[in-house]
């Protein structure tokens, strides 16, 4: 292999149960370059970089560092080889000081130093990169941009020559992004190699020397900045040029009364920054309102706010013409609003509960399953058997433990619980994520069936095929804002793809 490259990955393949995340990928990173890795959600970007950083071991393929074949079994092995990763979700201990975080669990560049000596080294390294940092500041008191610089210092002072940044601008303000880019350019000028994972094409074109595009686990190509004649070149590599899927014949064409109206909604993330920024739209009876977007652009915060499990900073929500801004989740459910979370394991289902117990989890207040102050478990078991048959749940009995069910069956159980009643509003966040093609088709059919009976459906999905085949209205969210709302008949994959990366086209 070529010693002129900092890293070469050859024929990398990595599979997880039911999915091939990376398939025969070749990637080379030059010394002193900023190399962008682009692709939509599920393209395989983070998996590939987790392999390079030692977090995963590839099923097939080889990795060369400066021309030498290497084997890695952990991130510690990768750091010894000069490869460090700065994760999208920072790994700093908030209550520790900057210097304590940087020296935590390791010697700095192989030397045992006092905190005072380490602090001097931190200040010196920061100065070389053109910024200042107080080593004695508590991390909890730092801005997100400052925390990110501390993460970069942490891998540098462990000897990293190749620095991987996973979606590094996702939580930064514009002025912080400019500061980060200056730091990256300075690192590259010092001979460090930077791998910049992103879905934001404008940022990649601004900062990267070369760009590699992944799609559905495969490498589509690598282009230098000079080879990119149009943003459409990258758009087509990222999203493909296939024809738009046909709208399913069962999707309602005639729409009824307004069910949900959202006005100037602002919602904060867990980190206290605005994740949803002044969003407005409405959904009517029989309408499947498809919300497309690359994950992390405010979809989850929006869904949780509409489901009333996340507080609203400002704005209004109207449900069936009534102000629902301050409704509790229980009241929304009693009025006919349901929520299919994108995380069935941690949020949607209780794994130690039986199938029947999970089914009744939201309906125990309703008449029909109550007997005075108690739950009528016989009635609940009957409902469970009915749903097992109707939703083809591959469970032997209603008392089967949920944790014993397959992922696809768990997802169908979650969907069955949320839409089996008389739902007038269904908020479905990634309802087919992580399930096989048969289960995907089944869940889509059920959502279309509910819309045909008059329900309003908000379908949040990263899958453009799903959006195009199920939705009679398509909206795109980018960095917390709705960039466009398109009628299904006028929407094209190209228009939607541009909006998904923040580019408006006339």
N, C-alpha and C positions, 0 to 999 in steps of 0.2 A: 504493500500500500504506500501511498504518497506521504512522505514526511512533511510536505508543505501544508497539509491540511491539519487543523487542530483536531478534528473528529471526522471519522467516516463510519457510517452505519450501512451495512450491506445485507440485503435480503431479509430484513427484519419482519418477522411474523409473530403476532401475539393474539391468542384466542381466550375468551372467557365463555362460560356456559351459554350456548345459544347464539354467540356473536363472535365474528372475527374482527377485532379492533384494528389491527394492522396486518396488511397482506403484502409481503415481498417488497418492503420499502427500502430504497437506497437514498441516503442523504449524506452530503459532505458539507462540512463547515470550514471555511478558510480562516486562517489566523488574521486577527484584526478586522473582521467584518461583522456587520450587524445583519443577521439572517432572519427574515420573517418566515413564520410558519402560519399559513392561513387555511381556513376551512370552517364550514358551518358546524353546528353541534353534532357530535357523533362522527366527525370526520377522522378521529384518531390522533389528534394533535397532542393532547395531554398524555395519552397512553404512550406514544412514541417517546416523549420527553421523560416520562417516568421510567422508561427503560434506560434511557441515556443517563439518568441521574441515579440509577441503581435501585430504584424503588421496586420495579418489576424486572423479572428475568424473561428474556424473549424465548418463545418456543423454538424459533429457528433464527438463524442469522448471526452475523459477527459484528463486533465493534472494534474499531482501531483508533487509538489515540496517538497522534503524531507518528503514524505509520506502524505502530506496534499493536498487535492483537491483544486485547485485554478481556478479562472476565470480571464481572462485578456481581456481588451478592447482596449489597446493601448500599444506601447513600453514603455511608462512611467510606466504602471502597471507592466510590465515584469521586469523593472529595480528595482522597489520596492521589487520584489521577488528575486532579485539577478541574473537576466538573462539579459545579454547585447550582442548585435550583432555588429561585425565589418564587414561592407559591402564591397563587392568587389570594388565598386566605392566609394572612400573615401568621407566623409561628412564634412570635415574641410573647414573653410573659409580661402582661401589662403592669403588674405591681413591682417588677424589677427595674433597676436602672438600665440605661443603654449599655454601659460597660459590662454589667452583670449578664445581660442577655447575650452579648457577643462572646464572652468567654465561657458561657454556660456549657458544660459537658465536653469541653475540648480544650486543648492547648492552642494558643494563637500562633499560627504558622510553626507548629511543632515546638514552641518554646513555652516553658512555664513562666508566666509573668505575674507580678503583683497587679492589683486592680489599677494602681496609679500608673504603672508602666503601660498597661493595656490601654488606659484612657489616653495617654500621650500618643500611642500608636494610632488610635481611632481618630484623634484630631488631625494627625499628620496625613493619614490616608484621605480623610474628608477634604482637607485643604488641597491635596493634589487633584481632587475631582471637582474642585470649584465650589464647594459649599461648606458650611460649618455645622457642627453638631455638638451639643453639650453632653459629654459621656456620662455626666452625673444626673441627667434628667430622668425622671420616671417615664417609662414608655407610655403609660396611660395619659400623660399630659401632652404627648406629641400629636401633631396632625397626621393624617393618613400618609401624606407625602413624605413627612419626616420619618415615619415608621418604615416606609418602603426603602428609604436611603439607608436606614439602619440594617435592614435585611440584606441589602447589597453589600454593605460594609462587612456584615457577618460572614458571607461566603468569600469575600475577597481576603479577609484576614485569616481564613482557613486555607488560603493558597489557591483559590479558584482561578483558572485561566480561561475557562469556558463557563459563562454565566447564562443560565436559562431563566427567562422571565415569563411567567404564565399569566396572560391577560393583565399586564402591569398597569394599565391606565383605567381599569374598570371602576375604581373608586376615587380617582383623582380629579381635582378641579383643573380647568385649562391651564392656569398658571403653574400648577404642580406638574402637569404633563410636560410643559416646556422645560421645566427644571430637570425632570427625569431624562428627557432627550439630550440635554446638554451633558448630563453625567454619562449617558451611554456613548455619546460621541467621544468624550474624553477617554473612556475606557478602551474603545476601539483604537484610538490613536496611540494608546500605550501597548497595543498588541493583543489585547484581550479579545476573545470571540464572544459575541452576544447573540443568543437565540431568543427571538422576540415572538412569542405565541400571541396571536390576536385574531379577531374577526373584523377589525376596523381597517378597511382598505386604505382610507385616506392617511391614517397614521403609518401604516406599513410603507406606503409610497413615500412618505416624508422622511422616514428614519432608516429604512433598510437598504442595504446594498444589493441583496438578492432576496427573492421571495420564492418559497416552495409552497405549493397548494396541495392539500390532501382532500379527498372526498370519499366517503364511505369506506374508510380504512385503507385507501390506496393513494399512492403518489400520482398526481396528475401531471406535474411538471415543475421545473425550476426556471425562473426568469430573472435576469439582471434588470436593474432599473431602466437601463437604456433599451432593453428589448421590449418593454411594455409600452406599446403605442397608444393604448386606450384602456380605460378602466374596464371596458367591456371584455377585454381579454381575460382579466382575472375573474370577473363576474361569471363568465361562462365556465371557467375552470372550477370555480367554487361550487356552482349550483347546477352545472350541466346545461345542455341545450335541448333536453327532451321536450316534447310537446306537453302542454298542460293536460293533466288528467281531466277526463270528462266529468261534469257534474252528475252525481248519482241521480237517476231518474226519480227516486223517491223523495228527494229534497223538495220541500214545499215551495211553490212559486208564488202563491197568494199569502200575504202577510196580514196579521190582524192588529189588535191594539198594542200600544206601547206597554211593555212589561217592565223594562229597566231603563232608567235614564241616569247618566253620570255627568255631573257638571263640575268642571275645573278641579278635579280631584288631585290632591297632593298627599303622598304617603311616604313616610320615612322607612328606610331599611333598618336592620338590626344595629347598624353602625351609626345611626343617627343622621344620615345624609338623605336628601330627597331622592327616592328611587322612582316615584311616579310624580310627574311634573305637569300639573294642569291638564289632565286627561278628561276629554268629554266625548260621549257617544251615547247611542240608545239602541235597544234591541226590542223587536216586536214579537208578537205571537207567531210561531211557525218559522222564525228566523234563526238560522245558525250563523252567528257572527264570528267568523274565524279571525283570531288574532295571531298573526305571524310575527316572528322575531327570533333573533338568536338569543339563546338563554342568557339571563343575567341583565336584561334591559328593563327590568321592572315588572315582568309578568307575574312573578310569584307574589310580590307585594300588592299588586293590583288585585289578584284573585283573592288573597287573604282579606284585603280591605272590603271587597264586595261581599265576601262570606261573613264579614263582621268579626273575624278573629284577629284582625290587626287594626290598631287605632288609625284614624284619619287625621291628618294635620289640618287640612282645610278642604273645602269643596262640599258637594252635596250628592247623595244617592237617593233616587226615588224608585220605589218598587210598587207597581200597580197604582201609580199616581200619588202615593203617600210618601212622606219623608221617612226614609229608612236609614238615615245617616247614623243614628244612635241606637238602632235595633241591636239586641243581643243575638248571638248565633242561634240560640234556642228559639227565639221569637221569629227570626227569619225562616228557620226550618219549619215551624208550625204554620207559617203563612205560605209555604210552598217553595221556598228557596233551598237548593241543595248544592253541595260543593264536593267535587271529586278532586282530592289533593294529588299532587304529582309525586308524593312520597307515601306509598301504601304501607311500607314497613314501619316507619317511625311515626307517621301522623294519621294514616287512614284506618289501620286495623290494629287491634291488640293481639299480638301473636299468641299469648297464653290463654286467650278466650276461645271458646268453641265457635263454630260457624254461626250457630243460632244466637249466641251472645253478641257477636259482632253485628248481626243483622238488626237486633233490637236496640243497639247502642244509642241510636238517635230517636227511636220511636217509642220509648217506654213511657213518655208523657201522654201519648195519644190514646184516645178511647179505642177499644178493640184489643189492646194488649194489656190493659190495666184491669185489675179486679180489686176495686177499692183502692187501698194504698199499696197493693202488691201487684207484681207482674204475673199475668196469666201465662205460665210457661208452656202449658199445653197448646194454647193458641199460638204462642211464639214458635213452637216446634212445627205446627201445621204450616205457618207462614214460611218457615225455613225450608220445609219439603217442597212447597210450591215454587219457591225461588230456585231451588236446586234443579227442578225440572225445567222451569221457564228459561233460566240462564245457563242451562247445561253445565252446571258446576260439577266438576269431577271429584266429588266427595261422597264417600259411602253413606254417611249419616249426618244429621244435623249437629250431632255432638262431636264431630271431628274437630280436633284442635286446628286452629288456623295455621299455625306454624308447620303443620304437616302437609299443607296444600302446596302445589306448585306455584311459581310466581304468576303465571297466566291465570290460574284459577283464583288466586288471591285478588288479582286485578278485577276479574269478573265479579267476584263477591263484593268488592268495593263499589263497583258501578251498579250492581243490582241493588245494594242497600240504598244508594243515593237517588236512583231514578225509578224504582219499582212503584212508588206511590203516585199521587196526583201532583207531580212537580210542575210548577208554572215557570220556574227559572232554574236552569242547570248551569253551574259554573264548572266547566271541565278543564282542568289544568293538566296537560300532557296525559290524556286518558288512556293512550295505547303505548305509553313508554315502556320499553323492556319486555314486550310480550311478542309471541310468534304471529305469523301472518294470519292464521286462522282466527286467533283471538282478537287481533286488530280489526279484521273485517267484521267480526261479530259485534264488537263494541261500537264501531261506527254505525252499523245497522241499527243498533238500539238507540243511539243518539238521534239519528234521522227519524226513527219511528216516533220518538217522543216529540220531536219538532212537528211532525205531521199531525200530531194530536193537539197541537197548540202551544207547546212549551217554547219558551225563548231559551236559546242555548248560546252560551259564550264558550267557544272552543279555542282554547289556548294551546298552540302546538308549534313545535320546531319543524315538523314534517310538512313540507310544501305540498306533497301529494295529498296528505290528509286535509289540509286547508282547502285545496282546490276541488277535491272530490266531494267534500261535505258542506261547504259554506256557500250561502247565497249572498253574503257580504264579506269582504276581506279587508281587514285593517292591518297596519304594520306599526309595531312599537319599536322605537330606537332610543336608547338612553332616557327612558322614562316618558317619552312623548309619542303621541300618535302622529306619524308623519304623513299618513294618507289613509283614506277610507274609500275603497273601490267597490263598485258593483261587480259581481262575479263575471258578468258577461264582458266587461271591459278590462278586467284584470288579466295580466299576463305574467308568466314566471319571471320574465326579465324586469318588468316594472316592480314586482314585489321584491325581487332579489336586490335591486338597486336600493330600495327603501330600507331593506334589512341591514344594509351597511351604511345607512345614513346619507344616501345620495338621492336627491329629488331630481327627477327628469320631467321635462315638459311633455 
